[in-house]
Amino acid sequence: MISTAEATHINHFYISCINGERSSARVELNIKRDNKILQLAREPSFTVNKPISKEVVARDFRHPENIGIFYCETTQEVPLQKVTMINNIGTANFIPHYLTLTVNKGETAHLTMKLLSPEKRDVTWKYNGNYYYMTHWNEVVNRTATLVVENATLANQGVFSASYFGDSPLNGAW
């Protein structure tokens, strides 16, 4: 997946998904926005076009539907293949040190967020959109909030996010 996430205007924002398989079989690709983790009042209205056989492009976004978690899905593979892309708002209070983190089963994961505008407020961590943990403001070290997930299992797969307690998730990061 490719995106113009740093575009200064929403009219210039798009997401492209390209399948690199050499197979001549018809490739069915689609781009979807996850409306469960960051819920919007309206269903997204962006359009998805197929400029060439192995590519789809999503554009014509309205703000804030360009913010959140997006999936590129292909039905060519069994089971269904899904690639995840995260687009945080440019004015968010947080920025993740890593957009993705992979750990082995049983290992400890350290999820870290840099605070761009540090405040004496607790940091709320969510997992797949649901409350997971609270970091007290005095536990933030060097403008970094850390969530430790010990003894990782398959049940820990998903999207983690952080935002200030009581703040809009749009001002946080995934």
Phi and psi restraints in degrees (value plus and minus 20) as a CYANA .aco file:
   2 ILE   PHI    -147.8  -107.8
   2 ILE   PSI     123.6   163.6
   3 SER   PHI    -163.4  -123.4
   3 SER   PSI     134.1   174.1
   4 THR   PHI    -117.9   -77.9
   4 THR   PSI      33.1    73.1
   5 ALA   PHI     -78.2   -38.2
   5 ALA   PSI     -47.7    -7.7
   6 GLU   PHI    -111.5   -71.5
   6 GLU   PSI      -8.5    31.5
   7 ALA   PHI     -79.1   -39.1
   7 ALA   PSI     118.8   158.8
   8 THR   PHI    -100.7   -60.7
   8 THR   PSI     -35.1     4.9
   9 HIS   PHI    -154.8  -114.8
   9 HIS   PSI     122.3   162.3
  10 ILE   PHI     -80.0   -40.0
  10 ILE   PSI     -47.6    -7.6
  11 ASN   PHI     -85.2   -45.2
  11 ASN   PSI     -40.3    -0.3
  12 HIS   PHI    -116.9   -76.9
  12 HIS   PSI     -21.8    18.2
  13 PHE   PHI    -103.3   -63.3
  13 PHE   PSI     113.1   153.1
  14 TYR   PHI    -171.2  -131.2
  14 TYR   PSI     143.7   183.7
  15 ILE   PHI    -146.9  -106.9
  15 ILE   PSI     113.7   153.7
  16 SER   PHI    -141.7  -101.7
  16 SER   PSI     119.1   159.1
  17 CYS   PHI    -146.3  -106.3
  17 CYS   PSI     105.4   145.4
  18 ILE   PHI    -142.5  -102.5
  18 ILE   PSI     112.9   152.9
  19 ASN   PHI    -119.3   -79.3
  19 ASN   PSI     105.0   145.0
  20 GLY   PHI    -117.0   -77.0
  20 GLY   PSI     -10.4    29.6
  21 GLU   PHI     -82.6   -42.6
  21 GLU   PSI     121.8   161.8
  22 ARG   PHI    -105.4   -65.4
  22 ARG   PSI     -30.5     9.5
  23 SER   PHI     -77.9   -37.9
  23 SER   PSI     122.6   162.6
  24 SER   PHI    -104.4   -64.4
  24 SER   PSI     -22.5    17.5
  25 ALA   PHI     -82.4   -42.4
  25 ALA   PSI     129.9   169.9
  26 ARG   PHI     -84.8   -44.8
  26 ARG   PSI     106.1   146.1
  27 VAL   PHI    -116.8   -76.8
  27 VAL   PSI     104.4   144.4
  28 GLU   PHI    -125.1   -85.1
  28 GLU   PSI      92.1   132.1
  29 LEU   PHI    -136.8   -96.8
  29 LEU   PSI     132.4   172.4
  30 ASN   PHI    -172.7  -132.7
  30 ASN   PSI     130.5   170.5
  31 ILE   PHI    -135.0   -95.0
  31 ILE   PSI     106.7   146.7
  32 LYS   PHI    -147.5  -107.5
  32 LYS   PSI     129.8   169.8
  33 ARG   PHI    -120.9   -80.9
  33 ARG   PSI     113.2   153.2
  34 ASP   PHI     -96.0   -56.0
  34 ASP   PSI      93.0   133.0
  35 ASN   PHI    -121.4   -81.4
  35 ASN   PSI      -5.1    34.9
  36 LYS   PHI    -117.1   -77.1
  36 LYS   PSI     -56.4   -16.4
  37 ILE   PHI    -100.8   -60.8
  37 ILE   PSI     -70.2   -30.2
  38 LEU   PHI    -135.1   -95.1
  38 LEU   PSI      80.4   120.4
  39 GLN   PHI    -105.6   -65.6
  39 GLN   PSI     114.3   154.3
  40 LEU   PHI    -129.9   -89.9
  40 LEU   PSI     133.1   173.1
  41 ALA   PHI     -85.3   -45.3
  41 ALA   PSI     -55.7   -15.7
  42 ARG   PHI    -130.4   -90.4
  42 ARG   PSI     131.7   171.7
  43 GLU   PHI     -85.7   -45.7
  43 GLU   PSI     123.8   163.8
  44 PRO   PHI     -78.7   -38.7
  44 PRO   PSI     123.9   163.9
  45 SER   PHI    -135.6   -95.6
  45 SER   PSI      -8.9    31.1
  46 PHE   PHI     -84.4   -44.4
  46 PHE   PSI     137.8   177.8
  47 THR   PHI    -124.0   -84.0
  47 THR   PSI     128.6   168.6
  48 VAL   PHI    -140.5  -100.5
  48 VAL   PSI     100.0   140.0
  49 ASN   PHI    -137.5   -97.5
  49 ASN   PSI     139.8   179.8
  50 LYS   PHI    -139.6   -99.6
  50 LYS   PSI      69.1   109.1
  51 PRO   PHI     -87.8   -47.8
  51 PRO   PSI     -53.2   -13.2
  52 ILE   PHI    -157.7  -117.7
  52 ILE   PSI     149.4   189.4
  53 SER   PHI     -82.0   -42.0
  53 SER   PSI     -47.9    -7.9
  54 LYS   PHI    -132.4   -92.4
  54 LYS   PSI       4.3    44.3
  55 GLU   PHI    -163.3  -123.3
  55 GLU   PSI     122.1   162.1
  56 VAL   PHI    -146.9  -106.9
  56 VAL   PSI     127.7   167.7
  57 VAL   PHI    -151.3  -111.3
  57 VAL   PSI     107.7   147.7
  58 ALA   PHI    -122.2   -82.2
  58 ALA   PSI     111.5   151.5
  59 ARG   PHI    -171.4  -131.4
  59 ARG   PSI    -192.6  -152.6
  60 ASP   PHI      43.8    83.8
  60 ASP   PSI      24.4    64.4
  61 PHE   PHI     -98.4   -58.4
  61 PHE   PSI     130.0   170.0
  62 ARG   PHI    -130.1   -90.1
  62 ARG   PSI     123.7   163.7
  63 HIS   PHI     -90.8   -50.8
  63 HIS   PSI     114.5   154.5
  64 PRO   PHI    -123.1   -83.1
  64 PRO   PSI       2.3    42.3
  65 GLU   PHI     -89.4   -49.4
  65 GLU   PSI     -26.9    13.1
  66 ASN   PHI    -105.5   -65.5
  66 ASN   PSI     -22.9    17.1
  67 ILE   PHI    -122.4   -82.4
  67 ILE   PSI     115.5   155.5
  68 GLY   PHI     113.7   153.7
  68 GLY   PSI    -170.6  -130.6
  69 ILE   PHI    -131.2   -91.2
  69 ILE   PSI     110.8   150.8
  70 PHE   PHI    -143.4  -103.4
  70 PHE   PSI     129.9   169.9
  71 TYR   PHI    -145.8  -105.8
  71 TYR   PSI     118.0   158.0
  72 CYS   PHI    -124.7   -84.7
  72 CYS   PSI     102.3   142.3
  73 GLU   PHI    -137.0   -97.0
  73 GLU   PSI     123.0   163.0
  74 THR   PHI    -145.6  -105.6
  74 THR   PSI     115.4   155.4
  75 THR   PHI    -115.2   -75.2
  75 THR   PSI     -18.7    21.3
  76 GLN   PHI     -89.3   -49.3
  76 GLN   PSI     -54.2   -14.2
  77 GLU   PHI    -111.1   -71.1
  77 GLU   PSI     129.9   169.9
  78 VAL   PHI    -144.9  -104.9
  78 VAL   PSI      98.7   138.7
  79 PRO   PHI     -94.7   -54.7
  79 PRO   PSI     150.6   190.6
  80 LEU   PHI     -71.5   -31.5
  80 LEU   PSI     110.2   150.2
  81 GLN   PHI    -114.1   -74.1
  81 GLN   PSI     118.1   158.1
  82 LYS   PHI    -158.2  -118.2
  82 LYS   PSI     107.2   147.2
  83 VAL   PHI    -129.7   -89.7
  83 VAL   PSI     115.4   155.4
  84 THR   PHI    -124.1   -84.1
  84 THR   PSI     117.9   157.9
  85 MET   PHI    -150.3  -110.3
  85 MET   PSI     116.1   156.1
  86 ILE   PHI    -134.6   -94.6
  86 ILE   PSI     112.8   152.8
  87 ASN   PHI    -144.6  -104.6
  87 ASN   PSI      87.1   127.1
  88 ASN   PHI    -106.4   -66.4
  88 ASN   PSI     135.2   175.2
  89 ILE   PHI     -90.8   -50.8
  89 ILE   PSI     122.2   162.2
  90 GLY   PHI     -84.3   -44.3
  90 GLY   PSI     -42.7    -2.7
  91 THR   PHI    -122.8   -82.8
  91 THR   PSI      -0.3    39.7
  92 ALA   PHI     -84.4   -44.4
  92 ALA   PSI     136.3   176.3
  93 ASN   PHI    -101.7   -61.7
  93 ASN   PSI     -31.5     8.5
  94 PHE   PHI    -148.6  -108.6
  94 PHE   PSI     134.4   174.4
  95 ILE   PHI    -161.1  -121.1
  95 ILE   PSI     108.4   148.4
  96 PRO   PHI     -90.8   -50.8
  96 PRO   PSI     123.0   163.0
  97 HIS   PHI     -87.3   -47.3
  97 HIS   PSI     -52.9   -12.9
  98 TYR   PHI    -156.5  -116.5
  98 TYR   PSI     115.5   155.5
  99 LEU   PHI     -95.6   -55.6
  99 LEU   PSI     -49.8    -9.8
 100 THR   PHI    -151.9  -111.9
 100 THR   PSI     130.9   170.9
 101 LEU   PHI    -163.2  -123.2
 101 LEU   PSI     107.7   147.7
 102 THR   PHI    -136.0   -96.0
 102 THR   PSI     109.8   149.8
 103 VAL   PHI    -152.5  -112.5
 103 VAL   PSI     136.2   176.2
 104 ASN   PHI    -100.8   -60.8
 104 ASN   PSI     136.8   176.8
 105 LYS   PHI     -76.4   -36.4
 105 LYS   PSI     111.9   151.9
 106 GLY   PHI      70.9   110.9
 106 GLY   PSI     -32.7     7.3
 107 GLU   PHI    -102.4   -62.4
 107 GLU   PSI     151.2   191.2
 108 THR   PHI    -123.0   -83.0
 108 THR   PSI     111.3   151.3
 109 ALA   PHI    -123.9   -83.9
 109 ALA   PSI     114.3   154.3
 110 HIS   PHI    -132.8   -92.8
 110 HIS   PSI      84.4   124.4
 111 LEU   PHI    -113.5   -73.5
 111 LEU   PSI     106.0   146.0
 112 THR   PHI    -147.5  -107.5
 112 THR   PSI     121.8   161.8
 113 MET   PHI    -146.6  -106.6
 113 MET   PSI     111.7   151.7
 114 LYS   PHI    -105.1   -65.1
 114 LYS   PSI     112.9   152.9
 115 LEU   PHI    -110.4   -70.4
 115 LEU   PSI      95.2   135.2
 116 LEU   PHI     -98.1   -58.1
 116 LEU   PSI     -48.9    -8.9
 117 SER   PHI    -152.8  -112.8
 117 SER   PSI      62.8   102.8
 118 PRO   PHI     -80.9   -40.9
 118 PRO   PSI     115.8   155.8
 119 GLU   PHI    -154.6  -114.6
 119 GLU   PSI     138.5   178.5
 120 LYS   PHI    -105.9   -65.9
 120 LYS   PSI      45.5    85.5
 121 ARG   PHI    -154.2  -114.2
 121 ARG   PSI     127.6   167.6
 122 ASP   PHI     -87.8   -47.8
 122 ASP   PSI     133.5   173.5
 123 VAL   PHI    -126.6   -86.6
 123 VAL   PSI     104.5   144.5
 124 THR   PHI    -113.4   -73.4
 124 THR   PSI     105.6   145.6
 125 TRP   PHI    -122.0   -82.0
 125 TRP   PSI     115.2   155.2
 126 LYS   PHI    -142.2  -102.2
 126 LYS   PSI     131.6   171.6
 127 TYR   PHI    -143.5  -103.5
 127 TYR   PSI      97.8   137.8
 128 ASN   PHI      31.4    71.4
 128 ASN   PSI      17.1    57.1
 129 GLY   PHI      68.3   108.3
 129 GLY   PSI     -23.8    16.2
 130 ASN   PHI    -131.5   -91.5
 130 ASN   PSI     127.2   167.2
 131 TYR   PHI     -72.5   -32.5
 131 TYR   PSI     115.6   155.6
 132 TYR   PHI    -145.2  -105.2
 132 TYR   PSI     -65.4   -25.4
 133 TYR   PHI    -183.6  -143.6
 133 TYR   PSI     137.0   177.0
 134 MET   PHI    -143.3  -103.3
 134 MET   PSI     105.5   145.5
 135 THR   PHI    -118.0   -78.0
 135 THR   PSI     101.7   141.7
 136 HIS   PHI     -87.4   -47.4
 136 HIS   PSI     125.3   165.3
 137 TRP   PHI     -78.0   -38.0
 137 TRP   PSI     -48.8    -8.8
 138 ASN   PHI    -101.5   -61.5
 138 ASN   PSI     -22.5    17.5
 139 GLU   PHI    -111.2   -71.2
 139 GLU   PSI     -24.4    15.6
 140 VAL   PHI     -97.0   -57.0
 140 VAL   PSI     104.3   144.3
 141 VAL   PHI    -139.9   -99.9
 141 VAL   PSI     110.1   150.1
 142 ASN   PHI      31.9    71.9
 142 ASN   PSI      25.4    65.4
 143 ARG   PHI      39.3    79.3
 143 ARG   PSI       8.4    48.4
 144 THR   PHI    -148.2  -108.2
 144 THR   PSI     106.3   146.3
 145 ALA   PHI    -118.3   -78.3
 145 ALA   PSI     115.6   155.6
 146 THR   PHI    -144.3  -104.3
 146 THR   PSI     114.7   154.7
 147 LEU   PHI    -133.5   -93.5
 147 LEU   PSI     106.3   146.3
 148 VAL   PHI    -125.7   -85.7
 148 VAL   PSI     102.0   142.0
 149 VAL   PHI    -130.8   -90.8
 149 VAL   PSI      86.8   126.8
 150 GLU   PHI    -109.2   -69.2
 150 GLU   PSI     132.0   172.0
 151 ASN   PHI      30.2    70.2
 151 ASN   PSI      37.3    77.3
 152 ALA   PHI     -76.7   -36.7
 152 ALA   PSI     121.7   161.7
 153 THR   PHI    -151.4  -111.4
 153 THR   PSI     155.3   195.3
 154 LEU   PHI     -80.4   -40.4
 154 LEU   PSI     -47.1    -7.1
 155 ALA   PHI     -86.8   -46.8
 155 ALA   PSI     -35.4     4.6
 156 ASN   PHI    -108.6   -68.6
 156 ASN   PSI     -20.1    19.9
 157 GLN   PHI     -87.9   -47.9
 157 GLN   PSI     116.7   156.7
 158 GLY   PHI     132.2   172.2
 158 GLY   PSI    -181.6  -141.6
 159 VAL   PHI    -129.1   -89.1
 159 VAL   PSI     101.5   141.5
 160 PHE   PHI    -122.7   -82.7
 160 PHE   PSI     125.6   165.6
 161 SER   PHI    -159.5  -119.5
 161 SER   PSI     141.1   181.1
 162 ALA   PHI    -157.2  -117.2
 162 ALA   PSI     122.3   162.3
 163 SER   PHI    -175.5  -135.5
 163 SER   PSI     143.1   183.1
 164 TYR   PHI     -87.7   -47.7
 164 TYR   PSI     124.7   164.7
 165 PHE   PHI     -74.6   -34.6
 165 PHE   PSI     107.8   147.8
 166 GLY   PHI      61.5   101.5
 166 GLY   PSI     -21.5    18.5
 167 ASP   PHI    -112.9   -72.9
 167 ASP   PSI     142.1   182.1
 168 SER   PHI     -86.2   -46.2
 168 SER   PSI     120.2   160.2
 169 PRO   PHI     -81.9   -41.9
 169 PRO   PSI     -40.8    -0.8
 170 LEU   PHI     -83.0   -43.0
 170 LEU   PSI     -45.9    -5.9
 171 ASN   PHI    -109.0   -69.0
 171 ASN   PSI     -21.3    18.7
 172 GLY   PHI    -118.7   -78.7
 172 GLY   PSI    -178.3  -138.3
 173 ALA   PHI    -168.7  -128.7
 173 ALA   PSI     134.9   174.9
